[in-house]
Amino acid sequence: MVLFVSDMHFGRRGMRSEDRTAEADLLRCLEAFDDRLEHLYLVGDVFDAFIEYDRVVPKGFVRFQGHIAALTDRGIPVTYLLGNHDPWHRRYFEEELGVTVVPDACSSTHYDHRLYCAHGDHLAGAAGGFTTRFRSFLRHPVCVTLYRTLLPANTGIALAQWVSRQIHDPSTNPDLVEALSRRGAALLRDGRADVVVMGHSHVPTLQTERRGVYLNTGTWFADRTFATLTPTEARLMRWNGTRAEIIESADLQNQTVAAGRSN
C-alpha cells in the first residue's frame, strides 16, 4: 500500500496544542498501516514555515521525524514533495532521515499504475493567488541565499512564520479546488499518468476520469484526510482518532466509485 498525506502545517504559531495533537494522530495513523505500508508520500506543506540553515533547522516535531527515519531505516521509501509553505529545505531530511526531497513534482509507477504527484501550488494558475505569482521569486537561489545569509536564524525563521500566517487562508477557495481538478484531469487525458495526487486545496477530492483517477489529499491539520493506493483501488480516507475510514474509493480496474466504510 502507498500512502499520501499533505498539509499538516506543523508549527503554526499559537497552536502548539493543536500541532501536538495533529502530530500524534498522524503517528497513530501511520502505525495502523505499518504492516502494509510500502511507500509514503508527504505531499507538501508538512511544515507551516521551514527554513534550513547550514547548521540549524527549526525545532519541534521530533517524534514525526523519528518515525520517518525509522521507516527509511527499514527500507520503506519516503518522498517529500515541497509545498508553498515549506520550500526551503536543504540536505537535512535527505542526509539525516533518508527522505527523497522533490522540489516540484515526481512521476513513478506503483502496481503498474503510473503516478504523477505534486503539492499543486505551481499548477493552480491565477487561482493560487500570492504564492503562485511569486513562487519563482521566493524559490530563486539568489533570494534564498541572501535571506539565509543576511538574517540570523531566529529572525529568519520568525519572519517566515509571520509571512506564512499572512498568506495562510483557512477558508475554502472554490476556484483553487476547480483549478487543481482541471489540471489533474488534463494530466490524465494527456496520458501522463493513471493516478494524479495533489494537496494544496485543503479539500479532499476523488475524481474519476475516463483515463484515470485524480485525488486530492485535503488537509491533515483540520480534517485528518489522506489517500492510499493499492493494486486495485485508489482511496480517499479520514483518520477518526482510532482508525482509518474510507470516504470514497475508486476501482482502478473498472473505474467505478464506492463510498464510505471503515478500514
Accessible surface in RSA format (square Angstrom, percent):
REM  Atomic radii and reference values for relative SASA: ProtOr
REM  Chains: A
REM  Algorithm: Lee & Richards
REM  Probe-radius: 1.40
REM  Slices: 20
REM RES _ NUM      All-atoms   Total-Side   Main-Chain    Non-polar    All polar
REM                ABS   REL    ABS   REL    ABS   REL    ABS   REL    ABS   REL
RES MET A   1    18.06   9.4  11.16   7.4   6.90  16.4   6.73   5.7  11.33  15.0
RES VAL A   2     0.73   0.5   0.73   0.7   0.00   0.0   0.73   0.6   0.00   0.0
RES LEU A   3     0.79   0.4   0.79   0.6   0.00   0.0   0.79   0.6   0.00   0.0
RES PHE A   4     0.03   0.0   0.03   0.0   0.00   0.0   0.03   0.0   0.00   0.0
RES VAL A   5     0.44   0.3   0.44   0.4   0.00   0.0   0.44   0.4   0.00   0.0
RES SER A   6     0.28   0.2   0.00   0.0   0.28   0.6   0.00   0.0   0.28   0.4
RES ASP A   7     0.01   0.0   0.01   0.0   0.00   0.0   0.00   0.0   0.01   0.0
RES MET A   8     0.72   0.4   0.00   0.0   0.72   1.7   0.00   0.0   0.72   0.9
RES HIS A   9     0.87   0.5   0.87   0.6   0.00   0.0   0.87   0.9   0.00   0.0
RES PHE A  10     1.93   1.0   0.00   0.0   1.93   5.0   0.00   0.0   1.93   5.5
RES GLY A  11    22.95  28.3   0.00   N/A  22.95  28.3  17.41  47.8   5.54  12.4
RES ARG A  12    35.04  14.7  31.84  16.2   3.20   7.6  11.52  15.7  23.52  14.3
RES ARG A  13   170.18  71.5 148.09  75.5  22.09  52.6  41.09  56.2 129.10  78.2
RES GLY A  14    79.00  97.4   0.00   N/A  79.00  97.4  41.27 113.2  37.74  84.5
RES MET A  15    59.85  31.0  59.15  39.1   0.70   1.7  43.62  37.1  16.23  21.5
RES ARG A  16   139.79  58.7 134.21  68.4   5.58  13.3  67.35  92.0  72.44  43.9
RES SER A  17    79.12  66.9  69.13  92.3   9.99  23.0  54.47 116.0  24.64  34.5
RES GLU A  18    85.42  49.0  78.61  59.5   6.81  16.2  42.93  83.0  42.48  34.7
RES ASP A  19     8.10   5.7   7.63   7.6   0.47   1.1   1.89   4.4   6.21   6.2
RES ARG A  20   114.61  48.1 110.46  56.3   4.15   9.9  31.11  42.5  83.49  50.6
RES THR A  21    72.29  51.4  67.20  68.1   5.09  12.1  45.45  61.0  26.84  40.6
RES ALA A  22     3.53   3.2   3.53   5.5   0.00   0.0   3.53   5.0   0.00   0.0
RES GLU A  23     2.66   1.5   2.66   2.0   0.00   0.0   0.41   0.8   2.25   1.8
RES ALA A  24    36.19  33.3  31.53  48.7   4.66  10.6  35.22  49.6   0.97   2.6
RES ASP A  25    14.56  10.2  14.56  14.5   0.00   0.0   0.00   0.0  14.56  14.5
RES LEU A  26     0.61   0.3   0.61   0.4   0.00   0.0   0.61   0.4   0.00   0.0
RES LEU A  27    25.44  14.2  25.44  18.2   0.00   0.0  25.44  17.9   0.00   0.0
RES ARG A  28   110.29  46.3 106.50  54.3   3.79   9.0  49.82  68.1  60.47  36.6
RES CYS A  29     0.85   0.6   0.85   1.0   0.00   0.0   0.00   0.0   0.85   0.9
RES LEU A  30     1.70   0.9   0.54   0.4   1.16   2.9   0.54   0.4   1.16   3.1
RES GLU A  31    98.83  56.7  85.02  64.3  13.80  32.9  30.96  59.9  67.87  55.4
RES ALA A  32    46.68  42.9  21.23  32.8  25.46  57.9  33.23  46.8  13.45  35.6
RES PHE A  33     2.42   1.2   2.42   1.5   0.00   0.0   2.42   1.5   0.00   0.0
RES ASP A  34    54.34  38.1  51.34  51.1   3.00   7.1  15.05  35.4  39.29  39.2
RES ASP A  35   127.91  89.6  86.87  86.5  41.04  97.0  48.41 113.9  79.49  79.3
RES ARG A  36   107.44  45.1  98.30  50.1   9.14  21.8  58.09  79.4  49.35  29.9
RES LEU A  37    10.17   5.7   0.47   0.3   9.70  24.4   0.47   0.3   9.70  26.1
RES GLU A  38    97.93  56.2  86.15  65.2  11.78  28.0  37.14  71.8  60.79  49.6
RES HIS A  39    24.58  13.4  24.58  17.1   0.00   0.0  19.09  19.7   5.50   6.4
RES LEU A  40     0.03   0.0   0.03   0.0   0.00   0.0   0.03   0.0   0.00   0.0
RES TYR A  41     3.19   1.5   3.19   1.8   0.00   0.0   0.65   0.5   2.53   3.1
RES LEU A  42     0.30   0.2   0.30   0.2   0.00   0.0   0.30   0.2   0.00   0.0
RES VAL A  43     0.00   0.0   0.00   0.0   0.00   0.0   0.00   0.0   0.00   0.0
RES GLY A  44     0.00   0.0   0.00   N/A   0.00   0.0   0.00   0.0   0.00   0.0
RES ASP A  45     2.01   1.4   2.01   2.0   0.00   0.0   0.00   0.0   2.01   2.0
RES VAL A  46     0.00   0.0   0.00   0.0   0.00   0.0   0.00   0.0   0.00   0.0
RES PHE A  47     8.53   4.3   8.53   5.3   0.00   0.0   8.53   5.2   0.00   0.0
RES ASP A  48     3.93   2.8   3.79   3.8   0.13   0.3   0.76   1.8   3.17   3.2
RES ALA A  49    12.11  11.1   3.27   5.0   8.84  20.1   4.19   5.9   7.92  21.0
RES PHE A  50     3.79   1.9   1.57   1.0   2.22   5.8   1.57   0.9   2.22   6.4
RES ILE A  51     5.70   3.2   5.58   4.2   0.12   0.3   5.58   4.0   0.12   0.3
RES GLU A  52     9.32   5.4   9.32   7.1   0.00   0.0   0.18   0.3   9.15   7.5
RES TYR A  53    22.38  10.5  19.55  11.1   2.83   7.4  19.80  14.9   2.59   3.2
RES ASP A  54    98.53  69.0  66.94  66.6  31.59  74.7  20.21  47.6  78.32  78.1
RES ARG A  55   221.92  93.2 183.20  93.4  38.72  92.2  78.76 107.6 143.17  86.8
RES VAL A  56    66.42  43.7  60.77  55.0   5.65  13.6  65.34  56.8   1.07   2.9
RES VAL A  57    47.67  31.4  33.72  30.5  13.95  33.6  33.72  29.3  13.95  37.8
RES PRO A  58    21.89  16.0  14.46  13.2   7.43  27.0  17.88  14.8   4.01  24.9
RES LYS A  59   186.05  90.8 160.05  98.2  26.01  61.9 110.54  99.5  75.51  80.4
RES GLY A  60    21.45  26.4   0.00   N/A  21.45  26.4  15.88  43.6   5.56  12.5
RES PHE A  61    21.59  10.8  14.84   9.2   6.75  17.6  15.30   9.3   6.29  18.0
RES VAL A  62   100.18  65.9  93.86  85.0   6.31  15.2  94.05  81.7   6.12  16.6
RES ARG A  63   140.92  59.2 129.07  65.8  11.84  28.2  53.80  73.5  87.12  52.8
RES PHE A  64     0.00   0.0   0.00   0.0   0.00   0.0   0.00   0.0   0.00   0.0
RES GLN A  65    11.14   6.2  11.14   8.1   0.00   0.0   5.01  10.7   6.13   4.6
RES GLY A  66    38.73  47.8   0.00   N/A  38.73  47.8  32.04  87.9   6.69  15.0
RES HIS A  67    32.54  17.8  26.32  18.3   6.22  15.9  18.51  19.1  14.03  16.3
RES ILE A  68     0.00   0.0   0.00   0.0   0.00   0.0   0.00   0.0   0.00   0.0
RES ALA A  69    21.31  19.6  21.29  32.9   0.02   0.0  21.31  30.0   0.00   0.0
RES ALA A  70    48.54  44.6  42.59  65.7   5.95  13.5  47.36  66.7   1.17   3.1
RES LEU A  71     2.65   1.5   2.65   1.9   0.00   0.0   2.65   1.9   0.00   0.0
RES THR A  72    28.03  19.9  10.87  11.0  17.16  40.9  10.14  13.6  17.89  27.0
RES ASP A  73   125.85  88.2  87.30  86.9  38.55  91.2  30.07  70.8  95.79  95.5
RES ARG A  74   129.69  54.5  92.91  47.4  36.79  87.6  60.55  82.7  69.15  41.9
RES GLY A  75    60.19  74.2   0.00   N/A  60.19  74.2  35.76  98.1  24.43  54.7
RES ILE A  76    17.96  10.2  16.90  12.6   1.06   2.6  17.78  12.8   0.18   0.5
RES PRO A  77    64.61  47.1  54.60  49.8  10.01  36.4  64.57  53.3   0.04   0.3
RES VAL A  78     2.32   1.5   0.00   0.0   2.32   5.6   0.00   0.0   2.32   6.3
RES THR A  79    11.32   8.1  11.32  11.5   0.00   0.0   3.36   4.5   7.96  12.0
RES TYR A  80     0.00   0.0   0.00   0.0   0.00   0.0   0.00   0.0   0.00   0.0
RES LEU A  81     0.00   0.0   0.00   0.0   0.00   0.0   0.00   0.0   0.00   0.0
RES LEU A  82    10.13   5.6   9.19   6.6   0.94   2.4   9.19   6.5   0.94   2.5
RES GLY A  83     0.00   0.0   0.00   N/A   0.00   0.0   0.00   0.0   0.00   0.0
RES ASN A  84    23.36  16.1   8.00   7.7  15.36  37.0   5.78  13.9  17.59  17.0
RES HIS A  85    16.97   9.3   7.36   5.1   9.61  24.6   4.58   4.7  12.38  14.4
RES ASP A  86     0.00   0.0   0.00   0.0   0.00   0.0   0.00   0.0   0.00   0.0
RES PRO A  87    28.28  20.6  17.69  16.1  10.59  38.5  17.69  14.6  10.59  65.8
RES TRP A  88    31.28  12.6  29.11  14.1   2.16   5.1  30.18  16.1   1.10   1.8
RES HIS A  89    21.01  11.5   1.36   0.9  19.64  50.3   1.36   1.4  19.65  22.9
RES ARG A  90    80.94  34.0  62.46  31.8  18.48  44.0  13.73  18.8  67.22  40.7
RES ARG A  91   116.06  48.7 116.06  59.2   0.00   0.0  44.34  60.6  71.72  43.5
RES TYR A  92    58.06  27.1  52.89  30.1   5.18  13.5  31.62  23.8  26.45  32.6
RES PHE A  93     1.70   0.8   0.60   0.4   1.10   2.9   0.60   0.4   1.10   3.1
RES GLU A  94    76.94  44.2  64.10  48.5  12.83  30.6  17.00  32.9  59.93  48.9
RES GLU A  95   122.58  70.4  86.32  65.3  36.26  86.3  39.65  76.7  82.93  67.7
RES GLU A  96   116.09  66.6  90.63  68.6  25.46  60.6  16.43  31.8  99.66  81.4
RES LEU A  97    12.64   7.0  10.72   7.7   1.92   4.8  12.63   8.9   0.00   0.0
RES GLY A  98    46.31  57.1   0.00   N/A  46.31  57.1  26.47  72.6  19.84  44.4
RES VAL A  99     3.73   2.5   0.00   0.0   3.73   9.0   0.58   0.5   3.14   8.5
RES THR A 100    79.24  56.4  75.64  76.7   3.60   8.6  43.88  58.9  35.37  53.5
RES VAL A 101    23.89  15.7   9.94   9.0  13.95  33.6   9.94   8.6  13.95  37.8
RES VAL A 102    22.40  14.7  21.85  19.8   0.55   1.3  22.40  19.5   0.00   0.0
RES PRO A 103    76.62  55.8  76.62  69.8   0.00   0.0  76.62  63.3   0.00   0.0
RES ASP A 104    61.49  43.1  59.62  59.3   1.87   4.4  20.32  47.8  41.17  41.1
RES ALA A 105    31.72  29.2  10.84  16.7  20.88  47.5  10.84  15.3  20.88  55.3
RES CYS A 106    26.44  20.0  18.51  20.6   7.93  18.6  23.74  60.2   2.69   2.9
RES SER A 107    81.20  68.6  50.20  67.0  31.01  71.4  36.02  76.7  45.19  63.3
RES SER A 108    39.62  33.5  24.84  33.2  14.78  34.0  35.66  75.9   3.96   5.6
RES THR A 109    83.91  59.7  58.96  59.8  24.94  59.4  37.41  50.3  46.49  70.3
RES HIS A 110    27.40  15.0  23.35  16.2   4.05  10.4  14.43  14.9  12.97  15.1
RES TYR A 111    60.25  28.1  29.34  16.7  30.92  80.5  43.72  32.9  16.54  20.4
RES ASP A 112   133.74  93.7 109.96 109.4  23.78  56.2  28.86  67.9 104.88 104.6
RES HIS A 113    25.71  14.1  25.71  17.9   0.00   0.0  16.55  17.1   9.16  10.7
RES ARG A 114   102.76  43.1 102.76  52.4   0.00   0.0  51.88  70.9  50.88  30.8
RES LEU A 115     1.20   0.7   0.10   0.1   1.10   2.8   0.10   0.1   1.10   3.0
RES TYR A 116    13.58   6.3  13.58   7.7   0.00   0.0   4.58   3.4   9.00  11.1
RES CYS A 117     0.00   0.0   0.00   0.0   0.00   0.0   0.00   0.0   0.00   0.0
RES ALA A 118     0.00   0.0   0.00   0.0   0.00   0.0   0.00   0.0   0.00   0.0
RES HIS A 119     1.00   0.5   0.88   0.6   0.12   0.3   0.88   0.9   0.12   0.1
RES GLY A 120     0.00   0.0   0.00   N/A   0.00   0.0   0.00   0.0   0.00   0.0
RES ASP A 121     0.58   0.4   0.58   0.6   0.00   0.0   0.00   0.0   0.58   0.6
RES HIS A 122    57.21  31.3  33.09  23.0  24.11  61.7  30.34  31.3  26.87  31.3
RES LEU A 123    14.13   7.9  11.89   8.5   2.23   5.6  12.15   8.5   1.98   5.3
RES ALA A 124     3.85   3.5   0.00   0.0   3.85   8.8   0.45   0.6   3.40   9.0
RES GLY A 125    39.31  48.5   0.00   N/A  39.31  48.5  37.91 104.0   1.39   3.1
RES ALA A 126   100.58  92.5  69.87 107.8  30.70  69.8  78.33 110.3  22.24  58.9
RES ALA A 127    23.95  22.0   6.71  10.4  17.24  39.2  16.09  22.7   7.86  20.8
RES GLY A 128    13.01  16.0   0.00   N/A  13.01  16.0   1.46   4.0  11.55  25.9
RES GLY A 129    23.17  28.6   0.00   N/A  23.17  28.6  22.64  62.1   0.53   1.2
RES PHE A 130    84.39  42.2  77.94  48.3   6.45  16.8  77.94  47.3   6.45  18.5
RES THR A 131    12.59   9.0  11.09  11.2   1.49   3.6   8.06  10.8   4.52   6.8
RES THR A 132    31.75  22.6  20.72  21.0  11.03  26.3  20.72  27.8  11.03  16.7
RES ARG A 133   162.36  68.2 126.02  64.2  36.34  86.5  66.54  90.9  95.82  58.1
RES PHE A 134    89.73  44.9  88.90  55.1   0.83   2.2  89.73  54.4   0.00   0.0
RES ARG A 135    33.31  14.0  32.74  16.7   0.58   1.4  10.15  13.9  23.16  14.0
RES SER A 136    93.48  79.0  81.74 109.1  11.75  27.1  49.07 104.5  44.42  62.2
RES PHE A 137   126.91  63.5 118.43  73.4   8.48  22.1 124.74  75.6   2.17   6.2
RES LEU A 138    63.09  35.1  62.24  44.5   0.84   2.1  63.09  44.3   0.00   0.0
RES ARG A 139    50.88  21.4  34.40  17.5  16.48  39.2  30.88  42.2  20.00  12.1
RES HIS A 140    89.25  48.8  86.07  59.8   3.18   8.1  57.93  59.7  31.31  36.4
RES PRO A 141    96.18  70.1  89.88  81.9   6.31  22.9  96.04  79.3   0.15   0.9
RES VAL A 142    87.43  57.5  84.10  76.1   3.34   8.0  87.38  75.9   0.05   0.1
RES CYS A 143    33.62  25.4  26.90  30.0   6.72  15.8  12.36  31.3  21.26  22.9
RES VAL A 144    15.13  10.0  15.13  13.7   0.00   0.0  15.13  13.1   0.00   0.0
RES THR A 145    81.18  57.7  78.88  80.0   2.30   5.5  56.07  75.3  25.11  38.0
RES LEU A 146    92.36  51.4  92.31  66.0   0.05   0.1  92.36  64.9   0.00   0.0
RES TYR A 147    43.16  20.1  36.47  20.8   6.69  17.4  42.21  31.7   0.95   1.2
RES ARG A 148    38.92  16.3  28.08  14.3  10.84  25.8  12.17  16.6  26.75  16.2
RES THR A 149   100.12  71.2  68.67  69.6  31.45  74.9  61.39  82.5  38.73  58.5
RES LEU A 150   129.69  72.2 103.01  73.7  26.68  67.1 105.48  74.1  24.22  65.2
RES LEU A 151    50.04  27.9  46.09  33.0   3.95   9.9  46.92  33.0   3.12   8.4
RES PRO A 152    89.87  65.5  76.50  69.7  13.37  48.6  88.87  73.4   1.00   6.2
RES ALA A 153    25.97  23.9  18.05  27.9   7.92  18.0  18.05  25.4   7.92  21.0
RES ASN A 154   129.89  89.6 121.15 117.1   8.74  21.0  31.16  75.0  98.73  95.4
RES THR A 155    66.24  47.1  60.83  61.7   5.41  12.9  41.23  55.4  25.01  37.8
RES GLY A 156     0.00   0.0   0.00   N/A   0.00   0.0   0.00   0.0   0.00   0.0
RES ILE A 157    23.29  13.3  23.18  17.3   0.12   0.3  23.29  16.8   0.00   0.0
RES ALA A 158    55.33  50.9  48.66  75.1   6.68  15.2  50.27  70.8   5.06  13.4
RES LEU A 159    73.57  41.0  68.86  49.3   4.70  11.8  72.95  51.2   0.62   1.7
RES ALA A 160    19.34  17.8  12.27  18.9   7.07  16.1  16.72  23.6   2.62   6.9
RES GLN A 161    49.49  27.7  49.07  35.9   0.41   1.0   4.51   9.6  44.97  34.1
RES TRP A 162   129.45  51.9 129.45  62.7   0.00   0.0 106.57  56.8  22.88  37.1
RES VAL A 163    56.03  36.9  55.98  50.7   0.05   0.1  56.03  48.7   0.00   0.0
RES SER A 164     5.85   4.9   4.39   5.9   1.46   3.4   5.67  12.1   0.19   0.3
RES ARG A 165    78.47  32.9  61.34  31.3  17.13  40.8  37.74  51.6  40.73  24.7
RES GLN A 166   104.04  58.2  70.86  51.8  33.18  79.0  25.69  54.7  78.35  59.4
RES ILE A 167    49.48  28.2  22.53  16.8  26.95  65.0  29.92  21.5  19.56  53.1
RES HIS A 168    30.12  16.5  16.21  11.3  13.92  35.6  15.64  16.1  14.49  16.9
RES ASP A 169    91.23  63.9  77.24  76.9  13.99  33.1  33.23  78.2  58.00  57.8
RES PRO A 170   107.24  78.2  81.76  74.5  25.48  92.6  82.15  67.8  25.09 155.9
RES SER A 171    72.86  61.6  52.78  70.4  20.07  46.2  50.40 107.3  22.46  31.5
RES THR A 172    85.21  60.6  63.28  64.2  21.93  52.3  34.07  45.8  51.13  77.3
RES ASN A 173    56.85  39.2  52.56  50.8   4.29  10.3  20.29  48.8  36.55  35.3
RES PRO A 174    97.75  71.2  90.59  82.6   7.16  26.0  94.06  77.7   3.69  22.9
RES ASP A 175    98.13  68.7  95.07  94.6   3.06   7.2  15.99  37.6  82.14  81.9
RES LEU A 176    16.94   9.4  16.94  12.1   0.00   0.0  16.94  11.9   0.00   0.0
RES VAL A 177    30.47  20.0  29.51  26.7   0.96   2.3  29.90  26.0   0.57   1.5
RES GLU A 178    88.77  51.0  87.69  66.3   1.08   2.6  31.43  60.8  57.34  46.8
RES ALA A 179     6.70   6.2   5.91   9.1   0.79   1.8   6.22   8.8   0.49   1.3
RES LEU A 180     0.17   0.1   0.17   0.1   0.00   0.0   0.17   0.1   0.00   0.0
RES SER A 181    11.51   9.7  11.41  15.2   0.10   0.2   6.82  14.5   4.69   6.6
RES ARG A 182   137.05  57.5 130.67  66.6   6.39  15.2  60.85  83.2  76.20  46.2
RES ARG A 183    99.04  41.6  99.04  50.5   0.00   0.0  28.51  39.0  70.53  42.7
RES GLY A 184     0.00   0.0   0.00   N/A   0.00   0.0   0.00   0.0   0.00   0.0
RES ALA A 185     7.01   6.4   7.01  10.8   0.00   0.0   7.01   9.9   0.00   0.0
RES ALA A 186    25.19  23.2  25.19  38.9   0.00   0.0  25.19  35.5   0.00   0.0
RES LEU A 187     9.60   5.3   9.53   6.8   0.07   0.2   9.53   6.7   0.07   0.2
RES LEU A 188     0.45   0.2   0.08   0.1   0.37   0.9   0.08   0.1   0.37   1.0
RES ARG A 189   138.80  58.3 128.73  65.6  10.07  24.0  57.29  78.3  81.51  49.4
RES ASP A 190   108.34  75.9  72.75  72.4  35.59  84.2  21.93  51.6  86.42  86.2
RES GLY A 191    19.57  24.1   0.00   N/A  19.57  24.1   8.30  22.8  11.27  25.2
RES ARG A 192   130.50  54.8 111.60  56.9  18.89  45.0  40.66  55.6  89.83  54.4
RES ALA A 193     0.59   0.5   0.06   0.1   0.53   1.2   0.06   0.1   0.53   1.4
RES ASP A 194    37.30  26.1  36.77  36.6   0.53   1.3  14.96  35.2  22.35  22.3
RES VAL A 195     0.08   0.1   0.08   0.1   0.00   0.0   0.08   0.1   0.00   0.0
RES VAL A 196     0.00   0.0   0.00   0.0   0.00   0.0   0.00   0.0   0.00   0.0
RES VAL A 197     0.00   0.0   0.00   0.0   0.00   0.0   0.00   0.0   0.00   0.0
RES MET A 198     0.00   0.0   0.00   0.0   0.00   0.0   0.00   0.0   0.00   0.0
RES GLY A 199     0.00   0.0   0.00   N/A   0.00   0.0   0.00   0.0   0.00   0.0
RES HIS A 200    18.34  10.0  12.45   8.7   5.88  15.1   9.93  10.2   8.40   9.8
RES SER A 201     5.91   5.0   1.21   1.6   4.70  10.8   0.45   1.0   5.46   7.7
RES HIS A 202    36.68  20.0  29.54  20.5   7.14  18.3  20.45  21.1  16.23  18.9
RES VAL A 203    38.70  25.5  38.37  34.7   0.33   0.8  38.70  33.6   0.00   0.0
RES PRO A 204    36.68  26.7  22.59  20.6  14.09  51.2  22.59  18.7  14.09  87.5
RES THR A 205    26.07  18.5  22.63  22.9   3.44   8.2  22.77  30.6   3.30   5.0
RES LEU A 206    18.87  10.5   0.43   0.3  18.43  46.3   0.43   0.3  18.43  49.6
RES GLN A 207    45.31  25.3  40.87  29.9   4.44  10.6  24.40  51.9  20.92  15.9
RES THR A 208    49.28  35.1  27.23  27.6  22.05  52.6   3.32   4.5  45.96  69.5
RES GLU A 209    47.44  27.2  38.96  29.5   8.47  20.2   8.13  15.7  39.31  32.1
RES ARG A 210   210.72  88.5 175.47  89.5  35.25  83.9  89.12 121.8 121.61  73.7
RES ARG A 211   115.87  48.6  98.36  50.1  17.51  41.7  23.77  32.5  92.10  55.8
RES GLY A 212     4.75   5.9   0.00   N/A   4.75   5.9   4.32  11.9   0.43   1.0
RES VAL A 213     0.00   0.0   0.00   0.0   0.00   0.0   0.00   0.0   0.00   0.0
RES TYR A 214     2.11   1.0   2.11   1.2   0.00   0.0   0.14   0.1   1.97   2.4
RES LEU A 215     0.00   0.0   0.00   0.0   0.00   0.0   0.00   0.0   0.00   0.0
RES ASN A 216     0.55   0.4   0.55   0.5   0.00   0.0   0.34   0.8   0.21   0.2
RES THR A 217     0.12   0.1   0.05   0.1   0.07   0.2   0.05   0.1   0.07   0.1
RES GLY A 218     0.07   0.1   0.00   N/A   0.07   0.1   0.02   0.0   0.06   0.1
RES THR A 219     3.86   2.7   3.84   3.9   0.02   0.1   3.86   5.2   0.00   0.0
RES TRP A 220     0.28   0.1   0.27   0.1   0.01   0.0   0.27   0.1   0.01   0.0
RES PHE A 221    31.83  15.9  17.88  11.1  13.95  36.3  17.88  10.8  13.95  39.9
RES ALA A 222    61.82  56.8  28.34  43.7  33.48  76.2  34.57  48.7  27.25  72.2
RES ASP A 223    57.86  40.5  49.21  49.0   8.65  20.5   9.40  22.1  48.46  48.3
RES ARG A 224    38.62  16.2  38.62  19.7   0.00   0.0  17.51  23.9  21.11  12.8
RES THR A 225     0.20   0.1   0.00   0.0   0.20   0.5   0.00   0.0   0.20   0.3
RES PHE A 226     0.48   0.2   0.48   0.3   0.00   0.0   0.48   0.3   0.00   0.0
RES ALA A 227     0.00   0.0   0.00   0.0   0.00   0.0   0.00   0.0   0.00   0.0
RES THR A 228     0.85   0.6   0.85   0.9   0.00   0.0   0.18   0.2   0.68   1.0
RES LEU A 229     0.03   0.0   0.03   0.0   0.00   0.0   0.03   0.0   0.00   0.0
RES THR A 230    22.75  16.2  22.75  23.1   0.00   0.0  20.78  27.9   1.97   3.0
RES PRO A 231    74.65  54.4  67.79  61.8   6.86  24.9  67.79  56.0   6.86  42.6
RES THR A 232    61.28  43.6  61.28  62.1   0.00   0.0  41.57  55.8  19.71  29.8
RES GLU A 233    30.76  17.7  30.76  23.3   0.00   0.0   9.06  17.5  21.70  17.7
RES ALA A 234     0.00   0.0   0.00   0.0   0.00   0.0   0.00   0.0   0.00   0.0
RES ARG A 235    40.83  17.1  40.83  20.8   0.00   0.0   0.00   0.0  40.83  24.7
RES LEU A 236     4.03   2.2   4.03   2.9   0.00   0.0   4.03   2.8   0.00   0.0
RES MET A 237     0.47   0.2   0.47   0.3   0.00   0.0   0.00   0.0   0.47   0.6
RES ARG A 238    89.11  37.4  89.11  45.4   0.00   0.0  24.83  33.9  64.28  39.0
RES TRP A 239    10.84   4.3   6.03   2.9   4.81  11.3   6.03   3.2   4.81   7.8
RES ASN A 240    62.73  43.3  26.20  25.3  36.53  88.0  25.03  60.2  37.70  36.4
RES GLY A 241    29.72  36.6   0.00   N/A  29.72  36.6  20.02  54.9   9.70  21.7
RES THR A 242   110.55  78.6  84.36  85.5  26.19  62.4  79.61 106.9  30.94  46.8
RES ARG A 243   111.44  46.8 109.71  55.9   1.72   4.1  40.34  55.1  71.10  43.1
RES ALA A 244     4.63   4.3   2.27   3.5   2.36   5.4   2.27   3.2   2.36   6.3
RES GLU A 245    53.42  30.7  53.42  40.4   0.00   0.0  11.84  22.9  41.59  34.0
RES ILE A 246     4.61   2.6   1.74   1.3   2.87   6.9   1.78   1.3   2.83   7.7
RES ILE A 247    44.68  25.4  36.57  27.2   8.11  19.6  41.09  29.6   3.59   9.8
RES GLU A 248    51.58  29.6  51.58  39.0   0.00   0.0   9.33  18.1  42.25  34.5
RES SER A 249     1.32   1.1   0.91   1.2   0.41   0.9   0.00   0.0   1.32   1.9
RES ALA A 250     0.00   0.0   0.00   0.0   0.00   0.0   0.00   0.0   0.00   0.0
RES ASP A 251    37.11  26.0  35.42  35.3   1.69   4.0   9.55  22.5  27.56  27.5
RES LEU A 252    24.66  13.7   5.37   3.8  19.29  48.5   5.37   3.8  19.29  51.9
RES GLN A 253   131.43  73.5  96.69  70.7  34.74  82.7  33.20  70.7  98.23  74.5
RES ASN A 254   102.31  70.6  79.77  77.1  22.55  54.3  20.44  49.2  81.87  79.1
RES GLN A 255    63.28  35.4  44.98  32.9  18.30  43.6  38.96  82.9  24.32  18.4
RES THR A 256    77.79  55.3  72.47  73.5   5.32  12.7  62.75  84.3  15.04  22.7
RES VAL A 257    70.19  46.2  36.70  33.2  33.49  80.7  37.56  32.6  32.62  88.5
RES ALA A 258    51.02  46.9  43.64  67.3   7.38  16.8  50.26  70.8   0.76   2.0
RES ALA A 259    81.07  74.5  52.63  81.2  28.44  64.7  53.26  75.0  27.81  73.7
RES GLY A 260    47.54  58.6   0.00   N/A  47.54  58.6  23.07  63.3  24.47  54.8
RES ARG A 261   113.08  47.5  98.64  50.3  14.44  34.4  66.32  90.6  46.76  28.3
RES SER A 262    59.02  49.9  35.54  47.4  23.48  54.1  23.25  49.5  35.77  50.1
RES ASN A 263    64.53  44.5  16.21  15.7  48.32 116.3  26.69  64.2  37.84  36.6
END  Absolute sums over single chains surface
CHAIN  1 A    11838.2       9440.1       2398.2       6369.3       5468.9
END  Absolute sums over all chains
TOTAL         11838.2       9440.1       2398.2       6369.3       5468.9
